[in-house]
Amino acid sequence: ASSSSSSCENPATDVVIDLHTTTTNMGISIIIPEGDPLMAAAAAYVMRKCRERYGEDGVRCCMHALPRREDRSNLSSCGRHGFTIEVGPTPQGVIRHDVVEKTDAAIHALLEFLHLRNLELRNADDDADADASPSVLDRLEETYPSGAVPCYRSAPAVRPGELSGKISWPNDPANPNFPALVVHESVQDRDFEPLRAGDPLFVTLDGTVVPYDGSHGEEVHLIFVNEGGYYYESSGTGIGVAVKSRFDWQTGWFLVESDDEGGAIEEVILEEKDSYE
């Protein structure tokens, strides 16, 4: 990551890139805020490039419904534009070749987009020797003709310091940084897959299955499942929750969803459940 500003209130850096690994099976995950058209276009471009190499499920985008920088207490909010790349799974403190390669592919695609877009803007008023090749935005229009890019909308956070909501687990009475429940095997490593009310979610130490109670909606998608960093109370314990959505890559705003027959789909409002006691 890079930032030349000591204050996030008046950033001196145009773009801050925050790089992370995750212990979870998130693959290449791009995280951007809602309402930033430059980062929305960049995310669409990175997804286009990485899917050529890793397939449709090899890269996904998560968007926080937090357009104001002051509402985002993370490194990427210290620039005028912020872009986070999470790649996993990999254990903490371990260097894996495949994870390094995927991180390199994502950041290379991002820098390529920014470089090409800067060149096009610089040469926009220069008619001499005009290049007839498609622009970077033309390529996005070819890939996303409707303007809609698939993403996952994270649940709103309710606990201080968090960017998104989670399904919390109770902690071990003797250790606030260790869960008292185990993530159910049917959920483990299935990040982004749907979870429905009644499906197994946790297991108690005596083997009792604790199902998902539907408190975040009848069907949700779990993210950062059993993330090692979320064992720590200071990071906010639990499993991330999101719903499938789409954003307009030209505006960066979420799109109103509709079903295949043209009827409106009611947007699911995600609420935080305190804990699975």
Buried (B, 14 or more C-beta within 10 A) or exposed (E): BEBEBEEBEEBEBEBBBBBBBBBBBBBBBBBBBBBBBBBBBBBBBBBBBBBEEBEEEBBBBBBBBBEEBEEBBBBBBBBBBBBBBBBBBBEEEEEBEEBEEBBEBBBEBBBBBBEBBEEBEEEEEEEEEEEEEEBBBEBBBEBBEEBBBBBBBBBBBEEEEBBBBBBBBBBEEEEEEBBBBBBBEBBEEBBBEEBEBEBBBBBEEEEEEBBBEBBBBEBBBBBBBBBBBBBEEEBBBBBBBBBBBBBBBBBBBBBEBEEEEEEEEEEBEBEBBEBBE
